[in-house]
Amino acid sequence: MHKTSRQVITISGDLGSGKSTVARMLAEKLGWQYYSTGMVQRQIAAELGITTIELNQIASSDSSIDTKIDAVFQNPPWGKNPCVIDSRLAFYFLADSYKVCLTVDADIAALRIFNDQTRTGERKYKTLKQAQLACQTRRKLELERFKNNYDIDIENPKNYNLVVDTSSLSAEQTCDCILQAFRKQY
């Protein structure tokens, strides 16, 4: 693990919990840089001509995928600048960051993903049921992969400074909740 200062907030959490939206909004409100390892993952998937779910399936048996994604933490593009990072594993690699986990009810997550026309790296789902199954599949693959490759449970709330259930919150409300908790501690 790499140490960093508290000038880094890492946002992890469930699919459809609003990680990317909230992380971008938070970075903007703080005047900090924003970075997403999801961008790296989507880029790799696009280069291979596959979806992110297919990439997750490949990554289950090909550790070079995670090595490429994790490389960002070896030489971070944000340097020493304050930054908000949207990444499932940033809390693990940046041990001294302020670690936030966003959770969401699985049905609400699937509905958000189904209705989000801006998502890249995933195919557009024809039915809500397809979105639900895809979320379940991806989550299962990631939980197994992260346990096998890093021996961590990304769902363990003890990994985080703050856990926020976004099921009934807007992105703005979630962002304000994080800002309030962060400012109380730092």
C-alpha positions, -999 to +999 in steps of 0.1 A: +000+000+000+011+036-007+007+064+018-008+097+009-021+128+027-056+135+038-057+158+007-071+128-011-106+115-008-113+081-022-148+071-032-156+034-034-189+015-034-217-003-052-225-002-088-251+025-094-244+042-061-234+074-077-196+071-072-185+089-104-212+116-102-206+123-065-168+122-069-168+147-098-192+170-079-171+167-047-139+175-066-155+205-082-169+219-048-134+215-032-115+228-062-096+196-063-086+173-092-108+143-101-096+109-112-113+076-119-097+042-123-130+033-140-117+054-169-087+031-172-109+000-170-133+013-197-103+022-219-088-013-216-123-028-224-127-005-254-092-014-267-102-051-264-136-044-280-155-059-250-177-047-222-166-040-186-184-071-175-164-092-200-132-075-189-141-084-153-146-120-164-112-120-181-095-103-151-107-132-129-080-154-145-057-128-160-040-106-133-024-084-159-057-065-162-056-055-125-019-048-129-027-022-156-055-006-136-035-006-104-004+010-121-020+044-117-013+042-080+025+037-087+028+070-105-004+089-099-014+114-126-027+138-099+008+140-084+008+157-050-023+178-058-055+174-037-077+149-054-109+130-053-105+095-067-134+073-079-121+038-076-132+006-059-097-001-046-082+034-040-090+031-003-066+001-002-038+016-022-040+051-006-041+041+030-040+076+044-068+090+022-102+099+036-121+067+026-158+069+016-180+040+005-213+046-012-239+019-009-273+015-026-302-009-027-296-034-056-330-026-073-324+011-071-289+006-085-302-014-115-328+012-122-303+040-121-280+021-145-309+011-168-319+048-171-284+063-174-277+069-211-243+083-204-227+051-191-198+040-212-181+006-213-214-012-207-240-022-233-274-005-231-299-028-215-332-035-231-349-044-199-345-036-162-341-073-155-310-074-179-295-044-159-302-062-126-285-094-138-255-075-152-251-056-119-252-089-099-228-106-122-203-077-122-205-073-084-200-110-078-170-111-102-154-081-085-159-093-049-143-126-058-115-110-077-106-085-050-107-112-024-085-135-044-060-109-057-058-086-027-074-105+002-098-077+009-135-074+012-146-041-003-180-044+014-164-044+049-174-010+064-143-011+086-123-002+055-138+033+054-140+065+073-176+070+061-203+048+046-233+065+029-264+048+017-274+068-014-307+049-021-328+079-011-303+107-016-296+128-046-260+132-057-260+167-043-272+155-009-246+127-009-219+152-018-230+175+011-230+146+035-194+137+026-183+173+028-198+177+062-182+145+076-148+153+060-147+188+073-156+176+108-127+153+108-102+175+090 
